[in-house]
Amino acid sequence: MKEKILTAVSTLMIFLPWTILPLRTFDWALESPAAEIIVYSYAAFMIFSGIFTLLSYTTAGVKNNLMKICLVITLMYAVGAAAIVGMSLI
């Protein structure tokens, strides 16, 4: 049961970062203070989801095929988010 819950949470974490696209259609989301907060919040979530999925895969031992796909995608999200944060801090 624990494996199914961790797999479901990791699967949902794949789709949540895509909610930034409809959010950014609003004018207030494109203004300076709100835009940075939104981008940093989504980046922090993507880094967290990559770490969560990696820990679920390695320490919890959830090694089904869906979790392998989730691991690859969330780690790509995490690396991209870390690159975005790194570029914006410099």
LOKOLLUM-719411 format. One record per residue (C-alpha): y, x, z. Coordinates in Angstrom, 1 decimal. Each point is the difference from the previous one (the first is absolute). Example, Ala and Ser with C-alpha at 12.3 -4.5 7.8 and 13.67 -1.06 7.14 Angstrom:
<patis>
@v -4.5, u 12.3, w 7.8 .
@v 3.4, u 1.4, w -0.7 .
</patis>
This chain:
<patis>
@v 0.0, u 0.0, w 0.0 .
@v 2.4, u 2.9, w 0.8 .
@v -0.6, u 1.5, w -3.4 .
@v 0.9, u -3.2, w -1.8 .
@v 3.2, u -0.4, w 2.0 .
@v 1.1, u 3.6, w -0.7 .
@v -0.8, u -0.4, w -3.6 .
@v 2.0, u -3.3, w -0.2 .
@v 3.0, u 1.6, w 1.7 .
@v -0.1, u 3.0, w -2.3 .
@v -0.3, u -2.3, w -3.0 .
@v 3.1, u -2.0, w 1.1 .
@v 1.9, u 3.2, w 0.5 .
@v -0.4, u 0.7, w -3.7 .
@v 1.9, u -3.0, w -1.1 .
@v 2.8, u -0.1, w 2.6 .
@v 2.2, u 2.8, w -1.4 .
@v 0.3, u -2.0, w -3.3 .
@v 2.0, u -2.7, w 1.9 .
@v 3.0, u 2.4, w -0.3 .
@v 0.4, u -1.1, w -3.7 .
@v 1.0, u -3.6, w 0.7 .
@v 2.0, u 1.0, w 3.1 .
@v 2.1, u 2.4, w -2.1 .
@v 1.2, u -2.9, w -2.3 .
@v 2.4, u -1.1, w 2.7 .
@v 3.6, u 1.5, w -0.1 .
@v 0.0, u 0.8, w 3.7 .
@v -3.1, u 2.1, w -0.4 .
@v 1.7, u 2.3, w -2.5 .
@v 3.0, u 0.8, w 2.2 .
@v 0.2, u 3.3, w 1.8 .
@v -1.2, u -0.4, w 3.6 .
@v -2.6, u -2.7, w -0.8 .
@v -1.5, u 1.9, w -2.9 .
@v -0.7, u 3.1, w 2.0 .
@v -1.5, u -2.0, w 2.9 .
@v -2.3, u -1.9, w -2.4 .
@v -1.1, u 3.2, w -1.8 .
@v -0.7, u 1.9, w 3.2 .
@v -1.8, u -2.9, w 1.6 .
@v -2.3, u -0.4, w -3.0 .
@v -0.5, u 3.8, w -0.1 .
@v -0.9, u 0.0, w 3.7 .
@v -2.5, u -2.8, w -0.6 .
@v -1.6, u 1.7, w -2.9 .
@v -0.4, u 3.2, w 2.0 .
@v -1.5, u -2.0, w 2.9 .
@v -2.4, u -1.8, w -2.3 .
@v -1.2, u 3.2, w -1.5 .
@v -0.7, u 1.5, w 3.4 .
@v -1.6, u -3.3, w 1.2 .
@v -2.3, u -0.1, w -2.9 .
@v -0.9, u 3.6, w 0.2 .
@v -0.8, u -0.3, w 3.7 .
@v -2.0, u -3.2, w -0.6 .
@v -2.0, u 1.8, w -2.7 .
@v -0.7, u 3.2, w 1.9 .
@v -0.1, u -0.8, w 3.7 .
@v -1.1, u -3.7, w -0.1 .
@v -2.6, u 0.8, w -2.7 .
@v 1.0, u -2.9, w -2.3 .
@v -1.3, u 1.5, w -3.3 .
@v -0.6, u -2.9, w -2.3 .
@v 1.2, u -0.1, w -3.7 .
@v 3.1, u -2.1, w 0.7 .
@v 1.1, u 2.3, w 2.8 .
@v -0.3, u 3.0, w -2.3 .
@v 2.3, u -1.7, w -2.5 .
@v 2.4, u -0.9, w 2.8 .
@v 0.0, u 3.6, w 1.2 .
@v 0.9, u 1.4, w -3.4 .
@v 2.8, u -2.5, w -0.6 .
@v 1.5, u 0.1, w 3.5 .
@v 0.0, u 3.8, w 0.0 .
@v 1.8, u 0.0, w -3.3 .
@v 2.5, u -2.4, w 1.5 .
@v 0.4, u 2.3, w 3.1 .
@v 0.5, u 3.1, w -2.1 .
@v 2.6, u -1.8, w -2.2 .
@v 1.8, u -1.4, w 3.1 .
@v 0.1, u 3.4, w 1.6 .
@v 1.4, u 1.5, w -3.2 .
@v 2.7, u -2.7, w -0.1 .
@v 1.0, u 0.6, w 3.7 .
@v -0.1, u 3.7, w -0.6 .
@v 2.3, u -0.2, w -3.0 .
@v 2.5, u -2.3, w 1.7 .
@v 0.2, u 2.3, w 3.1 .
@v 0.9, u 3.0, w -2.0 .
</patis>
